[in-house]
Amino acid sequence: MKQISCDVCGHEIVKPIAERNYFHIEDWDVCEPCKESIESEIRPTMRGKVPFDYDWYRDLMIKSIASRNSRLKGDVKRVR
């Protein structure tokens, strides 16, 4: 059985199902509550971005994940 823990909050993800109760973003596994929290945090910034750019969104998501956990701050990759 696969055991996965959230790289943001550290909680174990029970019965992990990819893209349903955990999300693999870059090299990190993020639980659904943490992903929803991060998305709600960056939503106002996303709405102001015209035209929308997925590379910019990915970088914003990575920076937000890294800012949540001091252990990850030095591990941010490919951020422009």
For each residue, the residues with C-beta under 8 A, 3 or more apart:
1:
2: 16
3: 12
4: 12 13 16 22 29
5: 10 11 12 13 29
6: 9 10 11 12 13 22 29 30 31 34
7: 10 28 29 30 65 69 72
8: 28 30 31 34 38 65 68 69 72
9: 6 31 33 34
10: 5 6 7
11: 5 6 31
12: 3 4 5 6
13: 4 5 6 16 21 22 29 31
14: 21
15: 21
16: 2 4 13 21 22
17: 20 21 22
18: 22 23 24
19: 23
20: 17 32
21: 13 14 15 16 17 31 32
22: 4 6 13 16 17 18 29 30 31 32
23: 18 19 29 30 32 35
24: 18 28 29 30
25: 28 30 35 61 62 65
26: 58 62 65 77 78
27: 75 77
28: 7 8 24 25 65 72
29: 4 5 6 7 13 22 23 24
30: 6 7 8 22 23 24 25 34 35 38 65
31: 6 8 9 11 13 21 22 34 35
32: 20 21 22 23 35 36
33: 9 36 37
34: 6 8 9 30 31 37 38 68
35: 23 25 30 31 32 38 39
36: 32 33 39 40
37: 33 34 40 41
38: 8 30 34 35 41 42 61 64 65 68
39: 35 36 42 43
40: 36 37 43
41: 37 38 64
42: 38 39 45 46 60 61 64
43: 39 40 46 47
44: 47 48
45: 42 48 49 60
46: 42 43 49 52 57 60
47: 43 44
48: 44 45
49: 45 46 52 53 56 57
50:
51:
52: 46 49 56 57
53: 49 56 57
54: 57 58
55: 58 59 80
56: 49 52 53 59 60
57: 46 49 52 53 54 60 61
58: 26 54 55 61 62
59: 55 56 62 63 78 79 80
60: 42 45 46 56 57 63 64
61: 25 38 42 57 58 64 65
62: 25 26 58 59 65 66 76 77 78 79
63: 59 60 66 67 76 79
64: 38 41 42 60 61 67 68
65: 7 8 25 26 28 30 38 61 62 68 69 72
66: 62 63 69 72 73 75 76
67: 63 64 73
68: 8 34 38 64 65 72
69: 7 8 65 66 72 73
70: 73
71: 75
72: 7 8 28 65 66 68 69 75 76
73: 66 67 69 70 76
74:
75: 27 66 71 72
76: 62 63 66 72 73 79
77: 26 27 62
78: 26 59 62
79: 59 62 63 76
80: 55 59
